[in-house]
Amino acid sequence: MTHPAQATFDAHVASNQDYFLEKFAEVGNVTEACALSNLSVEATRLWERNDVQGFASRLAYARRQYAEFLESLARKRVVAPSFNGRIGSDVLLLGLLNANWPEKYRPNITVTHELGTRVVETLRVLQARDREAGAADWQPELPPGRVVEGEKAADDEKGA
């Protein structure tokens, strides 16, 4: 039999979890949901790590609810780009969809040919060499008339 104090504690934890998950499904961010719920991020991480009262699967469900909210928002933006009276950031919305529903919205590249695999591996090796050589700021040369970081290319300034 469960001790009455344990039952009270379990009910309190369940109530806190429910409120947090409700807020998380609305905002999609643990830190913000914690602030709205008056809970610490550490407590929610502990609940998730130890799956306290099935919290891990309930959090996964709340994440899915938030992802579906984002998808609904994206659909509204496609039908009426300024449906809410404001112009929003479609790029930011796509980024949120990528982050919150990657299996559906994140582009995945799969190399299926041996030559492609070798090319990708060669590019990785070259990228690593560039990093080691301190060439992180390297940029390819662009044809005349192209804009490079807000300044016109040298040929363009000469009147070409």
N, CA and C atoms as a LAMMPS dump frame, in Angstrom:
ITEM: TIMESTEP
0
ITEM: NUMBER OF ATOMS
480
ITEM: BOX BOUNDS ff ff ff
-5.0000000000000000e+02 5.0000000000000000e+02
-5.0000000000000000e+02 5.0000000000000000e+02
-5.0000000000000000e+02 5.0000000000000000e+02
ITEM: ATOMS id mol type element x y z
1 1 1 N 0.841 -1.18 0
2 1 2 C 0 0 0
3 1 3 C 0.886 1.244 0
4 2 1 N 0.476 2.224 -0.753
5 2 2 C 1.224 3.473 -0.871
6 2 3 C 0.963 4.355 0.341
7 3 1 N 2.028 4.905 0.866
8 3 2 C 1.923 5.83 1.997
9 3 3 C 1.176 7.085 1.535
10 4 1 N 0.314 7.662 2.387
11 4 2 C -0.447 8.853 1.992
12 4 3 C 0.438 10.016 1.54
13 5 1 N 1.586 10.181 2.173
14 5 2 C 2.484 11.272 1.768
15 5 3 C 3.02 11.027 0.366
16 6 1 N 3.313 9.749 0.06
17 6 2 C 3.81 9.404 -1.284
18 6 3 C 2.722 9.653 -2.322
19 7 1 N 1.496 9.3 -1.978
20 7 2 C 0.372 9.513 -2.895
21 7 3 C 0.178 11.005 -3.166
22 8 1 N 0.308 11.819 -2.136
23 8 2 C 0.179 13.277 -2.292
24 8 3 C 1.305 13.814 -3.17
25 9 1 N 2.531 13.325 -2.918
26 9 2 C 3.676 13.747 -3.712
27 9 3 C 3.493 13.349 -5.172
28 10 1 N 3.084 12.098 -5.416
29 10 2 C 2.868 11.616 -6.781
30 10 3 C 1.809 12.455 -7.494
31 11 1 N 0.744 12.81 -6.782
32 11 2 C -0.318 13.626 -7.376
33 11 3 C 0.217 15.023 -7.716
34 12 1 N 1.061 15.553 -6.834
35 12 2 C 1.649 16.878 -7.075
36 12 3 C 2.562 16.839 -8.307
37 13 1 N 3.389 15.8 -8.417
38 13 2 C 4.278 15.649 -9.569
39 13 3 C 3.455 15.503 -10.842
40 14 1 N 2.418 14.691 -10.802
41 14 2 C 1.561 14.494 -11.984
42 14 3 C 0.916 15.804 -12.41
43 15 1 N 0.459 16.586 -11.446
44 15 2 C -0.154 17.871 -11.747
45 15 3 C 0.854 18.826 -12.386
46 16 1 N 2.058 18.877 -11.827
47 16 2 C 3.114 19.729 -12.394
48 16 3 C 3.489 19.283 -13.807
49 17 1 N 3.59 17.971 -13.991
50 17 2 C 3.92 17.455 -15.313
51 17 3 C 2.833 17.815 -16.325
52 18 1 N 1.591 17.619 -15.95
53 18 2 C 0.479 17.935 -16.855
54 18 3 C 0.497 19.401 -17.264
55 19 1 N 0.716 20.286 -16.302
56 19 2 C 0.713 21.717 -16.597
57 19 3 C 1.902 22.074 -17.491
58 20 1 N 3.077 21.524 -17.186
59 20 2 C 4.253 21.763 -18.009
60 20 3 C 4.004 21.291 -19.44
61 21 1 N 3.489 20.074 -19.595
62 21 2 C 3.267 19.514 -20.933
63 21 3 C 2.246 20.331 -21.72
64 22 1 N 1.256 20.852 -21.04
65 22 2 C 0.267 21.732 -21.694
66 22 3 C 0.969 22.976 -22.243
67 23 1 N 1.83 23.579 -21.431
68 23 2 C 2.559 24.774 -21.85
69 23 3 C 3.573 24.444 -22.945
70 24 1 N 4.231 23.307 -22.804
71 24 2 C 5.213 22.915 -23.813
72 24 3 C 4.549 22.724 -25.17
73 25 1 N 3.386 22.109 -25.197
74 25 2 C 2.673 21.897 -26.459
75 25 3 C 2.304 23.227 -27.109
76 26 1 N 2.176 24.277 -26.314
77 26 2 C 1.852 25.603 -26.842
78 26 3 C 3.083 26.336 -27.367
79 27 1 N 4.218 26.224 -26.656
80 27 2 C 5.389 27.038 -27.004
81 27 3 C 6.528 26.253 -27.642
82 28 1 N 6.575 24.938 -27.445
83 28 2 C 7.59 24.112 -28.076
84 28 3 C 9.007 24.319 -27.582
85 29 1 N 9.167 24.883 -26.39
86 29 2 C 10.489 25.171 -25.854
87 29 3 C 10.487 24.839 -24.364
88 30 1 N 11.415 23.989 -23.944
89 30 2 C 11.452 23.528 -22.557
90 30 3 C 11.659 24.689 -21.59
91 31 1 N 12.622 25.55 -21.881
92 31 2 C 12.93 26.657 -20.972
93 31 3 C 11.727 27.577 -20.807
94 32 1 N 11.085 27.913 -21.911
95 32 2 C 9.919 28.802 -21.837
96 32 3 C 8.751 28.113 -21.127
97 33 1 N 8.526 26.848 -21.419
98 33 2 C 7.446 26.11 -20.756
99 33 3 C 7.709 25.995 -19.258
100 34 1 N 8.971 25.828 -18.875
101 34 2 C 9.328 25.781 -17.455
102 34 3 C 9.024 27.112 -16.788
103 35 1 N 9.38 28.209 -17.441
104 35 2 C 9.112 29.534 -16.876
105 35 3 C 7.608 29.743 -16.702
106 36 1 N 6.832 29.322 -17.677
107 36 2 C 5.38 29.477 -17.597
108 36 3 C 4.769 28.575 -16.529
109 37 1 N 5.437 27.468 -16.233
110 37 2 C 4.927 26.488 -15.273
111 37 3 C 5.532 26.63 -13.883
112 38 1 N 6.433 27.563 -13.71
113 38 2 C 7.145 27.726 -12.443
114 38 3 C 7.903 26.458 -12.05
115 39 1 N 8.565 25.849 -13.032
116 39 2 C 9.354 24.642 -12.793
117 39 3 C 10.777 24.882 -13.261
118 40 1 N 11.694 24.087 -12.764
119 40 2 C 13.074 24.199 -13.223
120 40 3 C 13.287 23.274 -14.414
121 41 1 N 14.18 23.69 -15.291
122 41 2 C 14.535 22.858 -16.435
123 41 3 C 15.115 21.538 -15.935
124 42 1 N 15.894 21.616 -14.853
125 42 2 C 16.516 20.406 -14.301
126 42 3 C 15.47 19.381 -13.879
127 43 1 N 14.358 19.841 -13.301
128 43 2 C 13.302 18.916 -12.88
129 43 3 C 12.715 18.192 -14.087
130 44 1 N 12.458 18.931 -15.152
131 44 2 C 11.866 18.281 -16.331
132 44 3 C 12.853 17.324 -16.978
133 45 1 N 14.138 17.676 -16.973
134 45 2 C 15.154 16.765 -17.529
135 45 3 C 15.238 15.49 -16.687
136 46 1 N 15.152 15.641 -15.374
137 46 2 C 15.164 14.492 -14.481
138 46 3 C 13.952 13.598 -14.73
139 47 1 N 12.774 14.229 -14.861
140 47 2 C 11.561 13.452 -15.158
141 47 3 C 11.711 12.684 -16.464
142 48 1 N 12.297 13.36 -17.469
143 48 2 C 12.45 12.704 -18.77
144 48 3 C 13.468 11.574 -18.697
145 49 1 N 14.629 11.843 -18.106
146 49 2 C 15.7 10.852 -18.029
147 49 3 C 15.252 9.599 -17.271
148 50 1 N 14.507 9.785 -16.178
149 50 2 C 14.064 8.658 -15.355
150 50 3 C 12.651 8.196 -15.688
151 51 1 N 12.058 8.825 -16.69
152 51 2 C 10.694 8.516 -17.132
153 51 3 C 9.725 8.461 -15.948
154 52 1 N 9.783 9.494 -15.124
155 52 2 C 8.928 9.589 -13.942
156 52 3 C 7.467 9.675 -14.384
157 53 1 N 6.691 8.732 -13.947
158 53 2 C 5.257 8.649 -14.247
159 53 3 C 4.983 8.72 -15.756
160 54 1 N 5.852 8.084 -16.545
161 54 2 C 5.659 8.04 -17.996
162 54 3 C 5.891 9.366 -18.696
163 55 1 N 6.705 10.234 -18.077
164 55 2 C 6.907 11.585 -18.595
165 55 3 C 7.545 11.598 -19.989
166 56 1 N 8.488 10.697 -20.236
167 56 2 C 9.215 10.72 -21.515
168 56 3 C 8.258 10.57 -22.698
169 57 1 N 7.361 9.601 -22.632
170 57 2 C 6.432 9.405 -23.751
171 57 3 C 5.41 10.532 -23.828
172 58 1 N 5.047 11.084 -22.689
173 58 2 C 4.102 12.213 -22.696
174 58 3 C 4.76 13.461 -23.27
175 59 1 N 6.062 13.636 -22.999
176 59 2 C 6.799 14.756 -23.588
177 59 3 C 6.921 14.568 -25.098
178 60 1 N 7.177 13.346 -25.535
179 60 2 C 7.248 13.068 -26.975
180 60 3 C 5.91 13.413 -27.64
181 61 1 N 4.815 13.096 -26.973
182 61 2 C 3.491 13.422 -27.503
183 61 3 C 3.3 14.943 -27.575
184 62 1 N 3.755 15.679 -26.553
185 62 2 C 3.639 17.142 -26.553
186 62 3 C 4.498 17.739 -27.673
187 63 1 N 5.677 17.148 -27.91
188 63 2 C 6.517 17.608 -29.018
189 63 3 C 5.78 17.426 -30.341
190 64 1 N 5.125 16.298 -30.472
191 64 2 C 4.364 16.028 -31.702
192 64 3 C 3.212 17.022 -31.851
193 65 1 N 2.546 17.349 -30.75
194 65 2 C 1.47 18.343 -30.804
195 65 3 C 2.001 19.685 -31.295
196 66 1 N 3.169 20.09 -30.793
197 66 2 C 3.76 21.363 -31.21
198 66 3 C 4.143 21.311 -32.691
199 67 1 N 4.724 20.189 -33.124
200 67 2 C 5.09 20.035 -34.536
201 67 3 C 3.848 20.13 -35.42
202 68 1 N 2.757 19.547 -34.991
203 68 2 C 1.518 19.615 -35.769
204 68 3 C 0.961 21.043 -35.787
205 69 1 N 1.143 21.782 -34.679
206 69 2 C 0.753 23.19 -34.661
207 69 3 C 1.557 23.961 -35.707
208 70 1 N 2.873 23.705 -35.769
209 70 2 C 3.716 24.375 -36.755
210 70 3 C 3.292 24.023 -38.176
211 71 1 N 2.961 22.763 -38.386
212 71 2 C 2.515 22.34 -39.707
213 71 3 C 1.218 23.049 -40.088
214 72 1 N 0.315 23.179 -39.136
215 72 2 C -0.934 23.899 -39.375
216 72 3 C -0.662 25.355 -39.721
217 73 1 N 0.269 25.969 -39.004
218 73 2 C 0.645 27.348 -39.271
219 73 3 C 1.242 27.481 -40.672
220 74 1 N 2.095 26.537 -41.044
221 74 2 C 2.699 26.555 -42.38
222 74 3 C 1.624 26.443 -43.458
223 75 1 N 0.659 25.578 -43.242
224 75 2 C -0.416 25.402 -44.208
225 75 3 C -1.216 26.697 -44.366
226 76 1 N -1.484 27.372 -43.259
227 76 2 C -2.202 28.648 -43.324
228 76 3 C -1.39 29.678 -44.09
229 77 1 N -0.067 29.672 -43.89
230 77 2 C 0.791 30.628 -44.578
231 77 3 C 0.819 30.374 -46.077
232 78 1 N 0.696 29.118 -46.48
233 78 2 C 0.677 28.795 -47.902
234 78 3 C -0.612 29.3 -48.54
235 79 1 N -1.727 29.099 -47.854
236 79 2 C -3.033 29.506 -48.378
237 79 3 C -3.175 31.022 -48.373
238 80 1 N -2.784 31.663 -47.298
239 80 2 C -2.901 33.123 -47.161
240 80 3 C -1.638 33.637 -46.481
241 81 1 N -0.634 34.065 -47.253
242 81 2 C 0.662 34.435 -46.676
243 81 3 C 0.616 35.465 -45.555
244 82 1 N -0.381 36.307 -45.505
245 82 2 C -0.454 37.272 -44.399
246 82 3 C -1.763 37.095 -43.642
247 83 1 N -2.142 35.828 -43.375
248 83 2 C -3.425 35.532 -42.743
249 83 3 C -3.581 36.174 -41.374
250 84 1 N -2.487 36.434 -40.686
251 84 2 C -2.588 36.99 -39.338
252 84 3 C -2.394 38.507 -39.324
253 85 1 N -2.405 39.121 -40.5
254 85 2 C -2.264 40.562 -40.573
255 85 3 C -0.83 41.041 -40.52
256 86 1 N 0.11 40.112 -40.391
257 86 2 C 1.526 40.461 -40.336
258 86 3 C 2.263 39.647 -41.382
259 87 1 N 3.402 40.149 -41.74
260 87 2 C 4.269 39.364 -42.608
261 87 3 C 5.268 38.675 -41.695
262 88 1 N 5.296 37.366 -41.73
263 88 2 C 6.201 36.612 -40.877
264 88 3 C 7.366 36.088 -41.669
265 89 1 N 8.175 35.291 -41.04
266 89 2 C 9.359 34.727 -41.674
267 89 3 C 9.085 33.287 -42.075
268 90 1 N 8.906 33.073 -43.377
269 90 2 C 8.703 31.714 -43.866
270 90 3 C 9.953 30.871 -43.66
271 91 1 N 11.117 31.491 -43.758
272 91 2 C 12.375 30.77 -43.557
273 91 3 C 12.464 30.293 -42.109
274 92 1 N 12.112 31.175 -41.169
275 92 2 C 12.133 30.791 -39.77
276 92 3 C 11.116 29.683 -39.502
277 93 1 N 9.95 29.787 -40.104
278 93 2 C 8.936 28.751 -39.945
279 93 3 C 9.448 27.415 -40.473
280 94 1 N 10.087 27.433 -41.633
281 94 2 C 10.645 26.201 -42.182
282 94 3 C 11.724 25.639 -41.264
283 95 1 N 12.531 26.528 -40.687
284 95 2 C 13.546 26.084 -39.738
285 95 3 C 12.932 25.407 -38.524
286 96 1 N 11.83 25.975 -38.025
287 96 2 C 11.144 25.362 -36.88
288 96 3 C 10.551 24.009 -37.258
289 97 1 N 9.998 23.914 -38.462
290 97 2 C 9.48 22.62 -38.911
291 97 3 C 10.618 21.606 -39.044
292 98 1 N 11.754 22.032 -39.597
293 98 2 C 12.916 21.136 -39.709
294 98 3 C 13.332 20.623 -38.341
295 99 1 N 13.371 21.524 -37.365
296 99 2 C 13.835 21.151 -36.032
297 99 3 C 12.832 20.287 -35.286
298 100 1 N 11.555 20.56 -35.455
299 100 2 C 10.544 19.879 -34.653
300 100 3 C 9.914 18.67 -35.324
301 101 1 N 10.09 18.535 -36.633
302 101 2 C 9.542 17.379 -37.333
303 101 3 C 10.518 16.983 -38.433
304 102 1 N 11.752 16.619 -38.044
305 102 2 C 12.805 16.388 -39.03
306 102 3 C 12.507 15.245 -39.994
307 103 1 N 11.871 14.202 -39.531
308 103 2 C 11.616 13.073 -40.425
309 103 3 C 10.681 13.451 -41.569
310 104 1 N 9.947 14.534 -41.419
311 104 2 C 9.03 14.964 -42.475
312 104 3 C 9.552 16.18 -43.239
313 105 1 N 10.22 17.118 -42.566
314 105 2 C 10.569 18.392 -43.187
315 105 3 C 12.051 18.64 -43.403
316 106 1 N 12.939 17.834 -42.861
317 106 2 C 14.363 18.065 -43.055
318 106 3 C 14.812 17.335 -44.314
319 107 1 N 15.43 18.066 -45.234
320 107 2 C 15.903 17.386 -46.442
321 107 3 C 17.018 16.405 -46.094
322 108 1 N 16.917 15.237 -46.626
323 108 2 C 17.925 14.207 -46.383
324 108 3 C 18.567 13.829 -47.704
325 109 1 N 19.879 13.728 -47.693
326 109 2 C 20.601 13.336 -48.891
327 109 3 C 21.207 11.969 -48.636
328 110 1 N 20.925 11.045 -49.525
329 110 2 C 21.488 9.719 -49.424
330 110 3 C 22.293 9.458 -50.686
331 111 1 N 23.563 9.177 -50.525
332 111 2 C 24.409 8.872 -51.659
333 111 3 C 24.261 7.387 -51.944
334 112 1 N 23.849 7.07 -53.166
335 112 2 C 23.577 5.667 -53.488
336 112 3 C 24.564 5.08 -54.496
337 113 1 N 25.512 5.87 -54.948
338 113 2 C 26.478 5.387 -55.931
339 113 3 C 27.881 5.516 -55.343
340 114 1 N 28.734 4.579 -55.66
341 114 2 C 30.081 4.581 -55.101
342 114 3 C 30.843 5.853 -55.449
343 115 1 N 30.681 6.362 -56.678
344 115 2 C 31.372 7.585 -57.076
345 115 3 C 30.909 8.754 -56.197
346 116 1 N 29.621 8.837 -55.946
347 116 2 C 29.082 9.89 -55.083
348 116 3 C 29.662 9.805 -53.682
349 117 1 N 29.784 8.605 -53.177
350 117 2 C 30.354 8.397 -51.845
351 117 3 C 31.805 8.877 -51.811
352 118 1 N 32.574 8.569 -52.855
353 118 2 C 33.97 9.006 -52.908
354 118 3 C 34.071 10.521 -53.011
355 119 1 N 33.188 11.144 -53.791
356 119 2 C 33.195 12.6 -53.932
357 119 3 C 32.894 13.259 -52.59
358 120 1 N 31.878 12.77 -51.896
359 120 2 C 31.512 13.332 -50.597
360 120 3 C 32.667 13.17 -49.607
361 121 1 N 33.298 12.016 -49.592
362 121 2 C 34.426 11.792 -48.685
363 121 3 C 35.589 12.715 -49.025
364 122 1 N 35.87 12.908 -50.307
365 122 2 C 36.934 13.829 -50.723
366 122 3 C 36.629 15.244 -50.275
367 123 1 N 35.387 15.67 -50.415
368 123 2 C 34.993 17.003 -49.968
369 123 3 C 35.175 17.157 -48.458
370 124 1 N 34.864 16.128 -47.703
371 124 2 C 35.062 16.185 -46.248
372 124 3 C 36.541 16.331 -45.896
373 125 1 N 37.389 15.589 -46.599
374 125 2 C 38.835 15.665 -46.351
375 125 3 C 39.341 17.069 -46.678
376 126 1 N 38.916 17.619 -47.818
377 126 2 C 39.337 18.971 -48.202
378 126 3 C 38.837 20.018 -47.209
379 127 1 N 37.614 19.856 -46.748
380 127 2 C 37.058 20.782 -45.759
381 127 3 C 37.885 20.731 -44.473
382 128 1 N 38.254 19.544 -44.036
383 128 2 C 39.061 19.402 -42.825
384 128 3 C 40.429 20.055 -43.017
385 129 1 N 41.037 19.887 -44.192
386 129 2 C 42.326 20.528 -44.475
387 129 3 C 42.209 22.049 -44.431
388 130 1 N 41.125 22.567 -45.021
389 130 2 C 40.906 24.019 -45.009
390 130 3 C 40.78 24.534 -43.583
391 131 1 N 40.056 23.806 -42.756
392 131 2 C 39.907 24.221 -41.356
393 131 3 C 41.254 24.257 -40.657
394 132 1 N 42.041 23.212 -40.876
395 132 2 C 43.355 23.135 -40.25
396 132 3 C 44.274 24.253 -40.728
397 133 1 N 44.126 24.649 -41.979
398 133 2 C 44.982 25.689 -42.55
399 133 3 C 44.479 27.088 -42.212
400 134 1 N 43.377 27.172 -41.482
401 134 2 C 42.838 28.472 -41.094
402 134 3 C 42.112 29.179 -42.219
403 135 1 N 41.57 28.426 -43.141
404 135 2 C 40.896 29.013 -44.295
405 135 3 C 39.388 29.066 -44.103
406 136 1 N 38.952 29.265 -42.878
407 136 2 C 37.515 29.276 -42.606
408 136 3 C 36.818 30.44 -43.288
409 137 1 N 37.575 31.518 -43.583
410 137 2 C 36.95 32.681 -44.205
411 137 3 C 37.084 32.665 -45.73
412 138 1 N 37.563 31.57 -46.294
413 138 2 C 37.724 31.46 -47.732
414 138 3 C 36.38 31.527 -48.419
415 139 1 N 36.344 32.262 -49.548
416 139 2 C 35.136 32.327 -50.369
417 139 3 C 35.531 32.126 -51.818
418 140 1 N 34.697 31.457 -52.593
419 140 2 C 35.029 31.269 -54.01
420 140 3 C 34.963 32.599 -54.743
421 141 1 N 35.737 32.703 -55.826
422 141 2 C 35.671 33.907 -56.649
423 141 3 C 34.396 33.847 -57.461
424 142 1 N 33.696 34.98 -57.539
425 142 2 C 32.456 35.045 -58.285
426 142 3 C 32.684 35.757 -59.606
427 143 1 N 31.885 35.44 -60.603
428 143 2 C 32.015 36.139 -61.882
429 143 3 C 31.712 37.619 -61.713
430 144 1 N 32.199 38.476 -62.631
431 144 2 C 31.934 39.914 -62.536
432 144 3 C 30.438 40.194 -62.454
433 145 1 N 30.11 41.237 -61.675
434 145 2 C 28.714 41.641 -61.561
435 145 3 C 27.996 41.013 -60.384
436 146 1 N 28.652 40.094 -59.72
437 146 2 C 28.039 39.455 -58.555
438 146 3 C 28.307 40.28 -57.314
439 147 1 N 27.435 40.197 -56.333
440 147 2 C 27.622 40.912 -55.081
441 147 3 C 28.273 39.975 -54.079
442 148 1 N 29.321 40.475 -53.429
443 148 2 C 30.03 39.689 -52.432
444 148 3 C 29.956 40.439 -51.121
445 149 1 N 29.242 39.881 -50.132
446 149 2 C 29.108 40.462 -48.801
447 149 3 C 28.799 41.955 -48.848
448 150 1 N 27.815 42.327 -49.641
449 150 2 C 27.332 43.702 -49.66
450 150 3 C 28.139 44.649 -50.52
451 151 1 N 29.244 44.205 -51.125
452 151 2 C 30.041 45.063 -51.984
453 151 3 C 30.077 44.45 -53.369
454 152 1 N 30.061 45.293 -54.385
455 152 2 C 30.1 44.79 -55.754
456 152 3 C 31.497 44.264 -56.062
457 153 1 N 31.556 43.335 -56.966
458 153 2 C 32.838 42.773 -57.398
459 153 3 C 33.665 43.864 -58.073
460 154 1 N 34.982 43.708 -58.06
461 154 2 C 35.904 44.728 -58.568
462 154 3 C 35.632 45.065 -60.032
463 155 1 N 35.345 44.087 -60.871
464 155 2 C 35.075 44.339 -62.28
465 155 3 C 33.847 45.216 -62.467
466 156 1 N 32.876 45.099 -61.611
467 156 2 C 31.636 45.858 -61.705
468 156 3 C 31.912 47.331 -61.434
469 157 1 N 32.842 47.615 -60.518
470 157 2 C 33.147 48.988 -60.156
471 157 3 C 33.903 49.706 -61.258
472 158 1 N 34.603 48.95 -62.091
473 158 2 C 35.371 49.55 -63.171
474 158 3 C 34.492 49.937 -64.34
475 159 1 N 33.196 49.645 -64.235
476 159 2 C 32.277 50.026 -65.307
477 159 3 C 32.047 48.928 -66.303
478 160 1 N 32.401 47.717 -65.955
479 160 2 C 32.225 46.579 -66.858
480 160 3 C 30.773 46.244 -67.013
